[in-house]
């Protein structure tokens, strides 16, 4: 786990060894499994990725928010190694094991809400969302699901229906699941300037009441900060107003924190930034286990217990190695300075991005919380989306050793999700590369 924390480009990107591997890949791997940057990664540590050609990239994506605690975090490596040597698999619903229970204790103790909570563990974020739908439907006896414009919830049949943007996630894969209804999201950059959070929420509520009917809705799913939709942070009061309406109408309020949760924004959950917000259920994944496949649903005990025995589970859900990693990560969040570090990183990135915005009118908006930041690119002097500039800037960063990700309904957002283990020097180095790309535009 000794990898020098520096950006280093020694070949063209991708290099000759990556190109050879790409040829092998094309022979045996489905073309439906796309790749943003065809540099084959051989090892990683902290905030650096090293490819097979020896190029080292600053990771500003964290595997789409997964390795929040850093690549090959020593505590995670030790926990997984120890667990693999003792017990690799049995299936918790056949014969249980202690790390699953410990992970549940940690997750329930830190989820927001002044009420008793319970949890269940699965494999992926989409699987957590699907199980939250099952739980909410069983608890309420209702069928309909409310989601929001610009949302992203996964790639399974049900979660594809819950996504806002059909391409590439749902194109040609229908028919999709029914009983899913999209309501208007709070989008401060594109909403009328005078619209408040409660007003935007009332707009969504009116739509759902007229189009669906509150008495038919089992659950309302919302990302407190939207991920794939472009890191949209709703206006203050939006989430709380929606929660008040769901409570008044017996609807389960579900916060999808697959990307925004687990210390990413400087708190355990992004929901905690909205005063008074206490989701009934929260879905988690990505940053919970340092790179191991683990997801979960946590929330009100009486709702979680609505599912009958055998109704929740799965062969690999909450595997011994995955929950051991989750325990190692959450215990570090408890005892370490990770939350402050997320805020420090956010201050550096947002400060630099806002300075760039003042110099380059192609940046229409800078937004985010903590180490979850983004820029929305537009045609200068307008709010027209500028996907061409976004793609050019993405390629510039990749060719110069900075791995960044795109996002947004209009394909015009660059999102920044560095590991919290990153140094200030690497943050500034990555942003210098970004600034040089903006200057070229």
C-alpha positions in Angstrom: 0.0 0.0 0.0 2.9 2.3 -0.8 2.1 4.4 -3.8 3.6 7.9 -4.2 0.8 10.5 -4.0 1.6 12.4 -7.1 0.2 12.9 -10.6 2.5 11.4 -13.3 2.0 10.9 -17.0 4.7 8.8 -18.8 2.9 7.7 -21.9 0.0 8.7 -24.2 -3.4 8.1 -22.6 -4.3 5.3 -23.0 -0.8 3.8 -23.1 0.4 0.8 -25.2 -0.3 -1.8 -22.5 -3.8 -0.4 -21.9 -4.5 -0.4 -25.7 -3.4 -4.1 -25.8 -5.8 -4.9 -22.9 -8.5 -2.9 -24.6 -8.2 -5.2 -27.6 -8.5 -8.3 -25.4 -11.5 -6.7 -23.7 -13.3 -6.1 -27.0 -13.1 -9.8 -27.8 -14.8 -11.1 -24.7 -16.6 -8.2 -22.9 -20.0 -7.0 -23.9 -19.9 -3.6 -25.6 -22.8 -2.6 -23.4 -20.3 -2.3 -20.5 -18.9 1.0 -21.6 -15.7 2.8 -20.4 -15.1 6.5 -19.9 -11.3 6.3 -19.8 -9.6 3.2 -21.3 -6.6 3.3 -19.0 -6.5 -0.1 -17.2 -5.8 0.5 -13.5 -3.3 -1.9 -11.8 -3.2 -0.5 -8.3 -4.4 2.4 -6.2 -3.8 4.0 -2.8 -5.1 7.1 -1.1 -6.2 9.4 -4.0 -3.9 8.0 -6.7 -4.7 5.5 -9.4 -1.8 3.8 -11.3 -2.4 2.2 -14.7 -0.6 -0.7 -16.3 1.7 1.7 -18.2 2.8 3.5 -15.1 0.7 6.6 -15.4 -0.7 8.0 -12.2 -4.0 9.8 -12.0 -5.4 12.0 -9.3 -8.8 10.3 -8.6 -11.5 13.0 -8.5 -14.2 10.4 -8.9 -13.6 7.8 -6.1 -15.2 5.1 -8.2 -18.3 7.3 -8.3 -18.2 8.1 -4.6 -17.2 4.6 -3.4 -13.7 4.9 -1.9 -14.6 8.0 0.2 -12.2 6.8 2.8 -9.4 6.4 0.2 -8.1 3.6 -1.9 -6.7 0.6 0.0 -7.4 2.2 3.3 -5.3 0.1 5.8 -8.2 -0.4 8.2 -10.4 -1.8 5.4 -7.6 -4.0 4.0 -6.9 -5.5 7.4 -10.6 -6.1 8.2 -11.3 -7.8 4.9 -8.1 -9.9 5.1 -8.9 -11.1 8.6 -12.5 -11.9 7.6 -11.6 -13.8 4.5 -9.3 -15.9 6.5 -12.0 -16.8 9.0 -15.4 -16.9 7.2 -16.0 -16.0 3.5 -19.6 -16.9 3.1 -22.6 -18.6 4.8 -25.6 -16.3 4.1 -27.0 -14.3 7.0 -30.5 -15.6 6.5 -29.2 -19.2 6.9 -26.7 -18.9 9.7 -25.9 -15.4 10.9 -22.5 -13.8 11.9 -21.6 -11.0 14.3 -20.1 -8.4 11.8 -23.6 -8.0 10.1 -25.1 -7.2 13.5 -22.2 -4.8 14.3 -22.7 -3.0 11.0 -26.4 -2.7 11.8 -25.6 -1.2 15.2 -23.3 1.4 13.6 -25.7 2.3 10.8 -28.8 2.7 13.0 -27.0 4.7 15.7 -25.9 7.4 13.2 -28.9 7.6 10.8 -30.9 10.8 11.5 -34.2 10.6 13.4 -35.2 10.5 17.0 -36.9 7.1 16.8 -35.9 3.4 17.0 -34.3 2.2 13.8 -33.4 -1.1 12.2 -31.4 -2.0 9.1 -30.9 -4.7 6.4 -28.0 -5.2 4.1 -27.7 -5.9 0.4 -25.2 -5.6 -2.5 -25.8 -2.6 -4.6 -27.4 0.8 -4.4 -30.1 -0.2 -6.9 -30.8 -3.3 -4.8 -31.2 -1.1 -1.7 -33.7 1.1 -3.5 -35.7 -1.9 -4.7 -35.9 -3.3 -1.2 -36.9 0.1 0.2 -39.8 0.0 -2.4 -40.8 -3.4 -1.2 -40.7 -2.4 2.5 -42.7 0.8 1.9 -45.3 -1.0 -0.1 -45.7 -3.8 2.5 -45.8 -1.2 5.4 -48.5 1.0 3.7 -50.5 -1.5 1.6 -50.2 1.0 -1.2 -48.6 0.6 -4.7 -47.5 4.0 -6.2 -44.0 5.4 -5.9 -43.2 9.1 -6.3 -39.8 10.2 -7.6 -38.3 13.4 -9.0 -37.1 15.1 -12.2 -33.3 14.6 -12.7 -33.3 11.6 -10.3 -31.1 8.5 -10.7 -31.7 5.4 -8.7 -30.2 2.5 -10.6 -30.1 0.1 -13.6 -32.5 -2.7 -12.6 -36.0 -2.8 -14.2 -37.7 -1.0 -11.4 -34.9 1.6 -10.8 -34.7 2.3 -14.5 -38.3 3.4 -14.2 -37.4 5.6 -11.3 -34.7 7.4 -13.2 -35.5 10.6 -14.9 -33.1 10.4 -17.9 -33.9 7.4 -20.1 -30.6 7.3 -22.1 -28.4 5.4 -21.6 -30.0 3.7 -18.7 -33.3 2.6 -20.1 -33.0 2.9 -23.9 -34.4 -0.2 -25.6 -34.8 -2.1 -22.3 -38.6 -1.7 -21.9 -41.2 -2.3 -21.0 -40.3 -0.8 -17.7 -42.0 -1.1 -14.3 -45.2 0.9 -13.7 -46.6 2.8 -10.8 -43.7 5.3 -10.8 -44.5 9.0 -11.0 -42.0 11.8 -11.6 -42.6 15.2 -9.9 -40.8 18.5 -10.4 -37.5 18.9 -8.5 -36.1 22.0 -6.9 -33.4 23.2 -9.3 -32.3 26.6 -8.0 -30.1 27.4 -11.0 -32.9 26.9 -13.4 -36.0 27.6 -11.3 -37.4 31.2 -11.2 -35.0 33.3 -9.1 -37.8 34.2 -6.6 -39.0 30.6 -6.1 -38.3 29.4 -2.5 -37.9 25.8 -1.4 -41.4 25.5 0.1 -42.8 27.0 -3.1 -41.0 24.5 -5.2 -42.2 21.7 -2.9 -45.8 22.9 -3.2 -45.4 22.7 -7.0 -44.3 19.0 -6.7 -47.0 18.2 -4.1 -49.8 19.7 -6.3 -48.6 17.6 -9.2 -48.6 14.4 -7.1 -52.0 15.1 -5.5 -53.6 15.8 -8.9 -51.8 13.2 -11.0 -51.5 10.3 -8.6 -53.4 11.0 -5.4 -51.7 11.1 -2.0 -53.8 8.2 -0.7 -52.3 5.8 -3.3 -48.6 6.7 -2.8 -46.6 4.2 -0.7 -43.3 6.1 -0.8 -41.6 9.3 -2.0 -38.0 8.7 -3.0 -35.6 11.7 -3.2 -31.8 12.2 -3.3 -31.0 15.0 -0.8 -28.4 16.0 -3.3 -28.9 14.5 -6.7 -26.0 12.5 -8.1 -26.2 11.6 -11.7 -28.7 14.4 -12.2 -25.9 16.9 -11.7 -25.3 17.4 -8.0 -28.5 19.5 -7.7 -28.9 20.9 -4.2 -32.5 21.7 -3.5 -33.5 25.1 -2.1 -33.7 25.3 1.7 -37.1 24.1 3.0 -37.8 21.9 -0.1 -37.1 18.6 1.6 -38.7 19.5 4.9 -41.9 20.7 3.2 -42.1 17.4 1.3 -41.5 15.4 4.5 -44.3 17.3 6.3 -46.7 16.4 3.5 -45.7 12.7 3.5 -46.2 12.5 7.2 -49.7 14.1 7.0 -50.6 11.6 4.3 -49.1 8.3 5.5 -46.4 8.2 2.8 -43.0 6.8 3.6 -40.3 9.4 3.0 -37.2 7.7 1.6 -33.9 9.6 1.3 -31.7 7.9 -1.4 -28.2 8.6 0.0 -26.4 6.0 -2.1 -24.1 8.8 -3.4 -24.5 11.6 -0.9 -24.2 9.6 2.3 -21.4 8.3 4.5 -19.3 11.4 5.3 -19.3 12.6 1.6 -20.8 16.0 2.4 -19.2 16.5 5.9 -21.9 14.7 7.8 -23.0 11.1 8.0 -25.9 11.9 5.7 -26.7 14.8 3.4 -30.2 14.8 4.9 -28.7 16.3 8.0 -28.1 19.6 6.2 -31.8 20.2 6.1 -33.1 21.3 9.5 -35.8 19.1 10.9 -35.4 16.4 8.2 -35.8 12.9 9.5 -36.3 10.4 6.7 -38.4 7.3 7.4 -36.0 5.2 5.4 -32.5 5.9 4.0 -30.8 3.8 1.3 -27.0 3.6 1.5 -24.2 2.1 -0.6 -21.0 3.4 -2.3 -19.0 5.0 0.6 -20.2 2.6 3.3 -17.6 -0.1 2.7 -14.4 1.3 1.2 -14.8 -0.5 -2.1 -16.5 -3.7 -1.1 -20.0 -4.4 -2.5 -22.4 -3.4 0.3 -25.6 -1.5 0.5 -28.4 -1.2 3.0 -31.7 0.2 4.1 -32.0 1.8 7.5 -35.0 3.5 9.1 -38.0 3.4 11.4 -38.1 0.0 13.1 -41.9 -0.4 12.6 -41.5 0.2 8.9 -38.5 -2.1 8.5 -40.3 -4.8 10.4 -43.3 -4.7 8.1 -41.6 -7.2 5.8 -42.2 -10.8 6.6 -39.3 -13.2 7.4 -37.7 -14.3 4.2 -39.0 -11.3 2.3 -35.7 -9.5 2.5 -32.3 -10.9 1.8 -30.2 -12.4 -1.1 -27.4 -14.9 -1.4 -24.6 -12.3 -1.2 -26.4 -9.5 0.6 -24.4 -8.4 3.6 -21.6 -10.9 3.0 -19.1 -11.4 5.8 -16.3 -9.7 4.0 -18.5 -6.7 2.9 -20.0 -6.1 6.3 -16.5 -6.4 7.9 -15.3 -3.6 5.5 -18.4 -1.6 6.4 -17.7 -1.9 10.1 -14.1 -0.8 9.5 -15.2 2.2 7.5 -18.0 3.3 9.9 -15.8 2.9 13.0 -13.2 5.2 11.3 -15.9 7.7 10.6 -16.8 7.6 14.3 -13.3 8.1 15.6 -11.6 10.1 12.9 -11.6 13.6 11.4 -13.2 12.6 8.2 -16.2 15.0 8.4 -14.0 18.0 8.9 -11.8 16.8 6.1 -14.8 16.7 3.8 -15.6 20.2 4.7 -12.0 21.4 4.2 -11.8 19.8 0.8 -15.2 21.3 -0.1 -13.9 24.8 0.8 -10.8 24.4 -1.4 -12.7 23.1 -4.4 -15.7 25.5 -4.2 -13.3 28.4 -3.6 -11.3 27.6 -6.7 -14.3 26.8 -8.8 -16.0 30.1 -8.0 -12.8 31.9 -8.9 -12.8 30.1 -12.2 -16.5 31.0 -12.7 -15.6 34.7 -12.4 -13.0 34.3 -15.1 -14.7 31.8 -17.5 -18.4 32.5 -18.3 -18.7 29.0 -19.6 -19.3 28.0 -16.0 -22.9 28.8 -15.2 -23.1 27.4 -11.7 -21.0 26.0 -8.9 -22.7 23.9 -6.4 -22.4 21.1 -3.8 -21.6 20.3 -0.2 -18.4 19.2 1.3 -16.4 16.9 -1.0 -19.3 16.6 -3.4 -18.9 19.6 -5.8 -19.9 20.3 -9.4 -19.8 22.9 -12.2 -22.6 23.3 -14.8 -21.3 24.4 -18.2 -23.4 26.7 -20.4 -23.0 28.7 -23.6 -21.6 32.0 -22.3 -24.2 34.7 -21.7 -27.0 32.1 -21.5 -28.2 29.2 -19.5 -28.2 26.9 -22.6 -26.4 23.6 -21.7 -23.0 23.2 -23.2 -22.3 19.5 -23.5 -19.5 20.0 -26.1 -17.5 22.1 -23.7 -18.1 19.6 -20.9 -16.8 16.7 -23.1 -13.7 18.7 -24.1 -12.9 19.6 -20.6 -13.4 16.0 -19.5 -11.0 14.7 -22.1 -8.4 17.4 -21.2 -8.5 16.4 -17.6 -8.2 12.7 -18.4 -5.3 13.2 -20.8 -3.4 15.2 -18.2 -3.8 12.7 -15.3 -7.0 13.8 -13.5 -9.9 11.5 -13.4 -13.2 13.5 -13.3 -16.7 12.4 -14.0 -19.5 14.0 -16.0 -23.2 14.1 -15.0 -26.4 16.0 -15.5 -29.7 15.6 -17.3 -28.2 17.8 -20.1 -24.8 16.2 -20.1 -23.2 19.5 -19.1 -22.0 18.9 -15.6 -18.6 17.9 -14.2 -18.7 16.4 -10.7 -15.9 16.2 -8.3 -15.8 13.4 -5.7 -12.2 13.0 -4.4 -11.4 10.6 -1.7 -11.2 12.3 1.7 -7.7 10.9 2.1 -6.5 13.3 -0.6 -3.9 16.0 0.3 -4.4 19.7 -0.3 -1.6 19.6 -2.8 -3.3 17.0 -4.9 -6.6 18.9 -4.8 -4.9 22.1 -6.0 -2.9 20.1 -8.7 -6.1 18.6 -10.1 -7.8 22.0 -10.1 -4.8 23.5 -11.9 -5.3 21.0 -14.6 -9.0 21.9 -14.8 -8.2 25.6 -15.0 -5.8 25.0 -17.8 -8.5 23.1 -19.7 -10.9 26.0 -19.2 -8.3 28.4 -20.5 -8.0 26.3 -23.7 -11.8 26.4 -24.1 
